């Protein structure tokens, strides 16, 4: 039961990044989300806080979507 929250969060993130609304696996046009995911992995590893990871991840997606 220790890994249930992590596995659920991973499933949601992977589905959002790699699966299109037509249920096709695609990475085209997903650069901001992928970069933000890598940033959030680092933040989550160092802080061990889900709240900080989510907030900073949302900020990273927002900023990267404007730039990329």
C-alpha distance (Angstrom), angle and dihedral (degrees) to the residues before:
residue distance angle dihedral
X1 . . .
X2 3.77 . .
X3 3.81 93.7 .
X4 3.81 99.6 42.9
X5 3.84 96.8 98.0
X6 3.80 91.9 46.6
X7 3.79 93.6 48.2
X8 3.82 93.0 47.5
X9 3.80 92.1 48.9
X10 3.81 90.7 47.7
X11 3.80 92.1 50.8
X12 3.80 91.8 51.6
X13 3.79 93.8 47.3
X14 3.81 95.0 46.4
X15 3.79 91.3 48.6
X16 3.80 91.5 49.7
X17 3.80 94.7 48.5
X18 3.80 104.1 37.3
X19 3.83 106.7 25.8
X20 3.82 120.3 72.9
X21 3.82 123.5 -147.1
X22 3.83 86.7 -99.2
X23 3.84 89.2 58.7
X24 3.79 94.5 -110.9
X25 3.81 122.0 136.1
X26 3.80 108.5 -117.9
X27 3.79 138.1 152.3
X28 3.80 96.8 -173.7
X29 3.78 112.4 122.7
X30 3.80 94.3 6.1
X31 3.82 99.4 106.3
X32 3.83 96.8 118.3
X33 3.80 92.1 50.4
X34 3.81 93.3 46.4
X35 3.81 93.6 48.6
X36 3.81 90.6 46.7
X37 3.83 89.7 49.7
X38 3.80 90.9 55.7
X39 3.81 90.3 48.1
X40 3.81 91.3 49.6
X41 3.81 92.0 49.1
X42 3.80 88.7 57.4
X43 3.80 93.4 45.0
X44 3.80 92.2 47.9
X45 3.79 91.6 48.8
X46 3.79 93.7 52.2
X47 3.81 100.7 37.8
X48 3.84 101.3 30.5
X49 3.82 86.5 -150.2
X50 3.79 120.6 128.6
X51 3.82 92.5 -165.0
X52 3.81 94.6 53.5
X53 3.80 90.7 44.5
X54 3.81 93.3 52.2
X55 3.81 95.0 45.8
X56 3.80 94.7 46.6
X57 3.80 90.8 42.8
X58 3.79 91.7 54.8
X59 3.80 89.6 48.6
X60 3.80 91.0 49.2
X61 3.82 92.6 50.7
X62 3.80 90.6 48.5
X63 3.81 94.2 49.7
X64 3.80 94.8 41.6
X65 3.81 92.3 48.5
X66 3.81 88.3 56.3
X67 3.81 93.5 48.2
X68 3.82 104.6 35.6
